[in-house]
Amino acid sequence: MNTVSEQQRRRAVNQIWNAAENYSFVPDFKAFDEKGDAELYWNCVIGAVRRHYEYGKLAQVFASFQQYEESDIYEGLLWLGLENAVFQKELPHRPVLEKLRQDYARRYLKTYGAPLDDYHLYDCLAAAHYQRALGIEPQMSRYDRKLLDELEFSPELDTDAIVVKARELFSRWFQITAEEKKRERRFPLIALGRRNGKKAKGRYRKFGIGLADHPSHAYEENDELLRREDEPVTHLSAAQLRDFMAFKFGAPMFSEQENTELERKLCSGSHSLCHLHFTRGVPDKGKIQNAFEALRKEKEAKQVERNRSYYREHLSENRTSIDRLASRIRNSVLLYLQPSEIRSDSGKLDPARIWRAGVLQDEKVFLRTEQGNMGDLSVDILLDASTSQCERQEKVSTQGYLIAEALTQCAIPCRVMSFCSMTGYTILRVFRDYDKPRDNGKIFEYVSNGCNRDGLAIRAVHELMTGSPYENKILILLSDVKPHDALRLFSDDSSDYTPYEKEAGVRDTAAEVRKARADGIAVICVFTGEEEDLPNAKLVYNKDFSRIPSIDKLADAVGTLLQNQIRNL
């Protein structure tokens, strides 16, 4: 899209004010066409929505999308529903809207109405919506048709009815919670054009509704946006929500009774409202209920292939890193782990056991010294799989694989997991277990999703590690150390709505790291985040973290971290 001039911005504002018949607010959305000119029809829609509805209540629904990766899709769909309703409300008073709408629909379909080579939910529904506006019956799947029918709000609905209907619709179709979060004001773009699989960069897009010039004024008319509710709102029952987690992430590792016991033990204190889902990623037998779920599955499959391709494209460097890291680990074990004497059928004779040879035919009456018994050492690797890692998925999966392969070469038992959180659940996916070295390739199935409740994830892994048979335990986290979850920190004071993010989330994560270390688990971090979050890493892990600028530096950085921990053991 061409650069939008100040003149066109002012023109868009005037169009919105005229349609709203109200000049006292700063529009939080403005519409421009692909040339950067103010788009008259959609600016009329934006203004009319302000005139006909209590906009502060609608703003809360828009704000509830912010925690999700596809927030631009959800916002675009909600605007389609509002456009359908407000057009019919306005038409008796502004007959010219009929022609403006049809002209816009034709332009949209000319640009975006061609058959898509890949399924994009917004594009398909928007094209069908504008075909209906032109009196054309669209060709759609029955799922998409049902969704569009529900989405095209009736003009008879008032603001409260639209809010209730929208929240129910997005909860049922997309598992969207209606919780508003106290956070920095950050307003995404409504995408009315073809998506490229990632969030739009910049303020405007083709046939798009852009953000206001002064976002600090946005939503100012409703301070209730700054409130948080007790827990995520969903119209799914507890059983349906468990089934959804199994469908999305894989069948549960534990029985319902075992999982309930784990939740009773782990989901306490600041995590009292949370749930846990442990899985090995084994596909659940649940059926795909709609096209959006099919899109998600397809998108995740493509990400897995990108992960594998990224590793193959850097195969030579990756193999070198594995060998170098394995060598560093072996040297550390030989140098620092205490020698141990084991019973053997050869070596130094043990006088106290000679009798066993004649009486019990036990040949192991000798002692042999072994330097660095790695059989007593295990390493768990935990990958942060929240959407903040979206742009780094290929690198994170490769880093996890390289560390696991190096440990496998050293015959050190290793378990690799990922974690994320969604709708009150913290999900831990096991890619490979201690006794499954051939499962290292499954690490490339790492895909980012949802939020990240770091403290609960570390608490859960701490519990799993405590139950392992190994004496010396090391936990390696690959994380951007940016905890953020939709579910607040729980406290006995019901008036305290502390969000699980920023300083509060970092403090909770640091507390769980300290508990694990006090229990004898060495905890280190491979920092995958940005410069601005380095203070978080220092606060949580002290000196036991390292930032890896490139894959070729991984062996030295992780080797040093592991060497320090093995020396402490």
Buried (B, 14 or more C-beta within 10 A) or exposed (E): BEEBEEEBBEBBBBBBBEBBEEEEBBBBBBBBBBEBBBBBBBBBBBBBBBBBBBBBBBBBBBBBBBBBBBBBBBBBBBBBBBBBBBBBBBBEEBEEBEEBBBEBBBBBBEBBBEEEEEBBBBBBBBBBBBBBBEEEEBEBEEBBBBBBEBBBBEEEBEBEEBBEBBBBBBBBBBBBBBBBBEBEBEBBBBBBBBBEEEBBEEBBBBBBBBBBBEBEBBBBBBEEBBEBBEBBBBEBEEEEBBBBBBBBBBBBBBEEEEBEEBBEEBBEBBBEBBBBBBBBBEEBEEEEEBBBBBBBBEBBEEBBEBBBEBBEEBEEBBEBBBBBBBBBBBBBBEEBBEEEEEBBEEBEEBEEBEEBBEEEEEEBBBBBEEEBBBBBBBBBBBBBBBBBBBEBBBBBBBBBBBBBBBBBBBEBBBBBBBBBBBBBBBBBBBBBBBEBBEBBBBBBBBBBBBBBBBBBBBBBBBBBBEEEEBEBBBBBBBBBBBBBBBBBBBEEEEEEBBBBBBEBBBBBBBBBBEBBBEEEBBBBBBBBBEEEBBEBBEBBBBEBBBBBEEBBEBBBBBBBBBBBBBEEB
